[in-house]
């Protein structure tokens, strides 16, 4: 476990060693501590050395509420539970967007008319005017 002090916050990192052979983790995957899912971390790196896989994590949430696991302790991590409030908000936004049928799905299916853009007579002068 390491703690790096940057302006106005501390970044906590820890490493886990596992002998699991079928481990599917990528950099950036979010994981939650199964004993208390408020502690969340992101995978920083995964490297394999012989029969042991070393996984580096950076704590993203819950450090103050839960605290860091003790050194040498066996911990269980899994993908975090879904955020139902976020899903409800996204569903509300999507229902608003889908309330109006887009022109691509209407009965007449005619494309909206594009307004023509007048081309300038002197193209070089128009480009110079943009600078």
Residue pairs with C-beta under 8 A, 6 or more apart in sequence:
1 12
1 13
1 14
1 68
1 71
2 12
2 13
2 14
3 10
3 11
3 12
3 13
4 10
4 11
4 13
11 58
11 59
12 58
12 59
12 63
12 68
13 44
13 56
13 57
13 58
13 59
14 41
14 56
14 57
14 59
14 68
14 69
15 54
15 55
15 56
15 57
16 54
16 55
16 57
16 75
16 77
17 52
17 53
17 54
17 55
18 52
18 53
18 55
19 51
19 52
19 53
20 53
23 46
23 53
23 55
25 43
25 46
25 55
26 43
26 46
27 43
27 44
27 45
27 46
28 42
28 43
29 42
29 43
29 79
30 40
30 41
30 42
30 43
30 60
30 79
30 80
31 40
31 41
31 42
31 43
31 57
31 77
31 78
31 79
31 80
32 38
32 39
32 40
32 41
32 77
32 78
32 79
32 80
32 81
33 39
33 40
33 41
33 62
33 66
33 69
33 75
33 76
33 77
34 75
34 76
34 77
34 78
35 75
35 76
36 62
36 65
36 66
37 80
37 81
38 61
38 62
38 65
38 66
39 59
39 61
39 62
39 63
39 65
39 66
39 67
40 59
40 60
40 61
40 62
40 80
41 57
41 58
41 59
41 60
41 77
42 57
42 58
42 60
43 55
43 56
43 57
44 56
44 57
44 58
45 55
45 56
46 53
46 54
46 55
46 56
47 53
47 54
48 54
57 77
59 68
69 75
103 109
103 110
103 111
103 112
120 126
